[in-house]
Amino acid sequence: MGAYVAEVPVRWSDMDAYGHVNHARTVTLLEEARACLLFQEAGRRGLRGLADGMVVARVAIDYHSPVVYSAGPLQVTMSVRELRAASFIVDYTAHAGSEASVATAETLMVPYDVTEGRPRRLNDSERAFLQEWQVATTNTEPLRG
């Protein structure tokens, strides 16, 4: 299928004293976009497990230009890569207004069993859903720990 695009509103309260969206709020905006894919879209298709337990193991963001409230909503294009038995990476490209790209990012996601208090493996349905969002060209830099 390819990339998934979510539109996330930028709030006035997301801006800092310098007039642009600060790092912590950018992480939240990306989280809201990711929830559209992993919770809403997956739930629409009958997959509830991703919303029941998913943790971010690592996040990396590269900023290309400031995000400002006046640019309007953030359009976040997401794809999946490195789909493994118990983890996957979500790649993001965020656009605001007419900017080519304000940020690129990636998160290492791990399915989590809240009841057992430990990571779990993806089931076949979750894996098939995530495979739909794999694209040929994604971020090529690996996450560094």
Salt bridges, closest charged atoms under 4 A:
ASP14 OD1 - ARG11 NH2 3.46
ASP14 OD1 - ARG25 NH1 3.21
ASP16 OD2 - HIS20 NE2 3.75
GLU32 OE2 - ARG11 NH2 3.25
GLU41 OE2 - ARG44 NH2 2.48
GLU41 OE2 - ARG45 NE 2.97
GLU82 OE2 - ARG81 NH1 3.03
GLU82 OE1 - ARG84 NH2 3.40
ASP91 OD2 - ARG81 NE 2.64
GLU106 OE1 - ARG81 NH2 2.39
GLU126 OE2 - ARG120 NH2 2.78
GLU132 OE1 - ARG45 NH1 2.56
GLU141 OE1 - ARG144 NH2 2.76
